[in-house]
Amino acid sequence: MSDPRKPDSAEPSTHFGYQSVPESQKAQKVAEVFHSVAAKYDLMNDVLSGGMHRLWKRFTIELSGVRPGNRVLDIAGGTGDLARQFSRLVGPTGEVVLADINASMLKVGRDRLLDKGVAGNVKFVQADAEKLPFPDNHFDVVTIAFGLRNVTHKEDALRSMLRVLKPGGRLLVLEFSKPSSSLLGKAYDAYSFAFMPLAGKLITNDAESYRYLAESIRMHPDQETLKGMMVDAGFDLVTYHNMTGGIVALHRGIKP
Ligand SMILES: C[S@@+](CC[C@H](N)C(=O)[O-])C[C@H]1O[C@@H](n2cnc3c(N)ncnc32)[C@H](O)[C@@H]1O
C-alpha cells in the first residue's frame, strides 16, 4: 500500500512562486495567500503600485469596448475594481458577474461594492477560472486582471473563457509581464524582492504572501508566450499593449 504522506511521484508538478509543488496543491496554496491578504488587499495594491493599478485597469476597461446592455464576466475579480466600473457602463439592461475562487476575496468585494452603492446588475459567483459554471456563448466581454498568474492550468482557463464568450466577444488579460529594458528589469527586481515583502510584513504582517507575489510574476509567461497561448486556445486577432515599460501587459483576443 502506498504511504499517503509521501508525494505521489507520478503526479505532475507545477510552480508556486519559485517552489515546485504537486499540481493538486497549488490552488490550496494560492487560496491561503488570498485568504491572508484579503482584508488589506486594496491598500496594498495602492502602496505597491503607487496607485498605478488604477490606470492599468482604466485602460483595460477602455479596450474592452463595453457598451450598455452588455454581459461582462470579471474572473478572479477579487475586490471588484473592474466590476464596479463595468456595472456603471453596462447600465440597468446589462449584467456583470464578479467571479473568484476565493470566498474571502469575494466577501470583501461584495461588501465594498455594496458600500459604494453598486447593486442591481452585479452578481457574485464563487468559481474556478478553469471550469467556469456559465453557458456557452454567454458573455460579450471577459476580463481577468492579475489573476491568470495564480491559475494552475492556464490553458484550461483560457479555453473555458473562450467557451463562455459570444462569437465576436473579447477577452482581456491584464497581468504582470516582462520589463522591456534590462535596466528597468534590474531596478524592478530590487524593488520586488526587497520592498514588496517588507511592505507585506509591515502592513499585513505577512511577508511570505508578497514574496510569492514577486516570485509568481517572474514565473508567469512573458508577453509573446501568453500571446501564443491565447492563439493556441482559439482566440483570433490577439494583440498586447505594454504598460509601465512592460511591467504590466494587457492582452486582448477575440472569439471567432
Ligand atoms: C491579485 S488578485 C486580483 C484581483 C482583482 N482582479 C484586481 O485586479 O484587483 C488575484 C485573484 O485571483 C483569484 N484566483 C486565484 N486563482 C483563481 C482561479 N483558479 N479561479 C478564479 N480566481 C482565482 C484570487 O482569489 C484573487 O482574488
The ligand as an ORCA input file, in Angstrom:
! r2SCAN-3c Opt
* xyz 0 1
  C      -4.137     39.583     -7.352
  S      -5.857     39.249     -7.122
  C      -6.595     40.236     -8.392
  C      -7.931     40.802     -8.003
  C      -8.534     41.808     -8.979
  N      -8.775     41.202    -10.279
  C      -7.672     43.014     -9.135
  O      -7.121     43.209    -10.217
  O      -7.507     43.771     -8.178
  C      -5.947     37.638     -7.797
  C      -7.304     36.971     -7.602
  O      -7.322     35.744     -8.346
  C      -8.126     34.826     -7.631
  N      -7.864     33.470     -8.149
  C      -6.750     32.736     -7.991
  N      -6.871     31.553     -8.633
  C      -8.105     31.563     -9.217
  C      -8.814     30.616    -10.019
  N      -8.296     29.439    -10.352
  N     -10.047     30.949    -10.442
  C     -10.607     32.132    -10.101
  N      -9.982     33.063     -9.344
  C      -8.740     32.778     -8.915
  C      -7.701     35.064     -6.194
  O      -8.616     34.516     -5.281
  C      -7.603     36.580     -6.150
  O      -8.812     37.170     -5.756
*
